[in-house]
């Protein structure tokens, strides 16, 4: 399968800023280009290991109009990154957006009778899909899984955070992956979940908005705090434009019952 992805971001920088970008595919891609300019002048960048094959690009941005353009073409599949036993411990713990310790009772009441991890992952994914309504703009940048559960609505990261929290509350290691998702509608950066089942990371997506087999990993972490496409660490930056595209030459049919690994 050949997949082609692009990301275009523009922002107004009022005060010089340190930015961390996570828009490049994990890997890296054999064919890719990342261009960053400020008022038309190239901006130097530093590539930092983001873990699990992910790459963070750090940039010191002067005040002015910032433009970021990324494109990549990826052929075939890649190995699924696994950090060993440390991953299995880390991704069992509560995190900023996934306070699984606050959902222990709900997880036990809803899923306590399920002893098989594969069945549990499927049940949690279906439960979140049925419980939430996908609603653009319904959540804010500080909303966590508890907020999402109470609101009963959200976007992809909210769905992922609730799935992650419920799985961790049942002691299943689960991590968030930011991806490019061919076939996604509406098109955007996308957030999905990988759960550790039978010695492998299984990909699940409670939104059901795109075929899992065509997705491309960007970043992997505990939650959206680790995988945001752009993070401002100092300065003042206002995002003014964002366009994401992701296409595949052969968009597969996605059967939710099929086991898929994110490659």
N, C-alpha and C positions, 0 to 999 in steps of 0.2 A: 504494500500500500504506500502510495506517495501522498504526503500531506504538505500543504503550503500554508504558512501562517504569516500574518503581518500585525503590527501594532503601531498606531500613530497617536502620540500624546503631545499636547501643547499646554503650556502653563505660563502665567505671568509671575515673575520672581521679583517681589518688592524689596527683599533684603537678601544678601548672599546666603546661600543655603548648602547644606550637605544632603545629597539625595542618595538613597539606595534603591536601585531599580532591579526588579525581578520580572523581566519580560522575555529574556532569552530562554529557549528551550533547554532542558537539562541535556547534558551530553558531552560536548556541544553538537550542533547540527553540522553536517559536512558542508552545507551551503547556507551561509547566513551573513547578514550585515546589520550592524547597529551603528546609527549615526545620531549624534547629539550636537545641537548647535544652540548658541545663545546670541540673539540678534544677528544671526547668520554666520557667526564665527564658530569653528569646531571647539568642542569642549572635551578635554582629556578625561579618560575614565580609568578606573582600576578594577580589574576583575578579581572577585573574592570567592573562595569556595563556600557555597551555601549549604553543603551537605547533601547527600543522596543524589549527587550529580548536578544539583542546582548551582546556578551562578548568579552572584550578586554583583552588579556594576555600581561602584561608588563614584560620585561626581561632586566636585566642588563647583557650584553654579553661581556666577555673578548675577547681579540684578539685571533684569531684561526679559526678553521674550524667549522662552525655552521651547525647543521643538525636538522631539524624540521619534525616530523612525527605526523600526526593526522589521526584518523579513527573514524567513528561513524556509528551506525545503528539506524534508526528511523522508528517506526511503526506508521501508522495512521497519523492523521492531528492534528494541533495545532490551538490555538486561534490566530486571527490576531491582532497584537498589535496596539493600538490607544492611542495617548497621549492627546486626548481631543482637546479643542478649540485652545490651544497653538500650537498644530501640524498644525492645519488648517491655522493659521496665518504664522507660520514659513515657511511652504512649499508653500506659495504663493510668497515668497520674492526671489529676485535674489540671487545667491550664486557664489562661486569662479569659478566653471566650467559651471554655468548656468546663464549667464548674460541676463536674460529675458527682462530687461529694454531696451536692445539694439535690441531686436527683436519684439518690440511692433508693429511697422508698418507692418512688414512681417506677423505677426500673425493676425493682423486685416484684411489685404488684402486677405489672404488665407482662413481665418476661421471666419471672422467677421459676416458672414450671418448665422452662426450656433448658435442657441440659446439653444439647448439641450445639457447638459454636456456629456451624454453618446455618442451622435452622434459626438460631438466635439472630445472626446478622440479617438474614432474609426477613425475619419478623420485625426487627427494629426498622429496617429500611421501608417496609410496607407501612408500618404504623406511622412513621413520620410523613411519608408521602400522603397518606389519607388524612392526617391530622392538620397539616398546614395548607394554606392557599398561597401559591406563588404570586407575590404582589410587589412590583417594582416600587422602590422608594418607601416601603413600609417600615424599614428598620434603619437605625442610625449606626455610626461607626463604633459606638461603645456598647451596643446591645450584645448580650451573650445568649447562651442556649436557654437559660431560664426565661429571659425576656421573650425569646421566640416562642417558647411553649405557651406562655401566658397570652401573647398576641395572636397565636395560631396563624401567623402569616410571616412571610419573609422572602428573601432571594436565596440564591444558591449557597452562599456562605452560611446563612442561617440554617438551612436544611442540613448542611454538613455538620455544623456545630452541634445541632441537637442529636444527630445520629452518633457522632463521636462521643458525646457526653453519656448517652444511654448505654453504648457499648462499653465504655470505660467503667461505668457504674456496675456492669456485670462482669468486670475483670477481663474483658477482651481488649488487647492492644489495638488501637485505632489511631490513624494519623490523617491529616488533611493534605491533599495535593491540589495545587493550583495548576490548571491545564488550559491548553487550547483545545477546543471541542468542535471539530467539524460537524455541521448539522445542527448546532445549537441555535435556538430561536427563542428570545432575541439574542443576537450574537454579542459576545462579551468575553472577558476572562471568566473562567468557570472554576468552581470549587467542588471537589468530590472527596470521597472517603476511601481509604484503604484499611481493611480489617485483617488481622492476622488469624487465619483459619487453616488448620491442617498443614502447618509449616510453610505457608505462602501468604503474600499480601493480596487479598481479593479486593477488587474495585467495585464499589457500589455508589449509586447516585440516586438519592431519594427524589430528586426533581424529575427524573426520567426524560429530560429535555434533549438529550443527545446520545447517540450510540457510543457506548463505552470503548469499544474496540478501536475507534478512530482517534481517541484522545491522545494528546501529547503533553508530557509532564513539563512543567516550568519549575516549580518549587515544592518542597515537602516540609512539613513541620507539625507542631502541636495544634495550631489553629491559624486563623487569619493574621495574627500578630507576626507569625514567622514567614508568611507567604504573600504579603501585600505586594502589588505590582509596583508601587512607588511609596516610599516612606521619607518624610522630611524630618531630619534630625536637628536642624537649626534653621533659622531664617524664616521667611514668609513666602509661601508658594501657593498659588491658586490655579488649580487645574481648569483649563478652559475648553479643551477638546480631547476626545478619546474615541478612536475607531479601531476595532479589532476585527480581523477576518481569519477564518480557518476553513480550509477546503480539503477534501480527500478525493482522489480519482475514483475510488470505489467505496461509497458510503455504505457500511454494513447495516443489516437489520439487527436490532438489539433485543434479545430475549432476556428479560430480567432474571430468569432462572439459570441462565448460562453463567458459568464461572469465567471471569475476565480478570487479567492482570494488566496493570497500567504500564505500557512499554513506550 
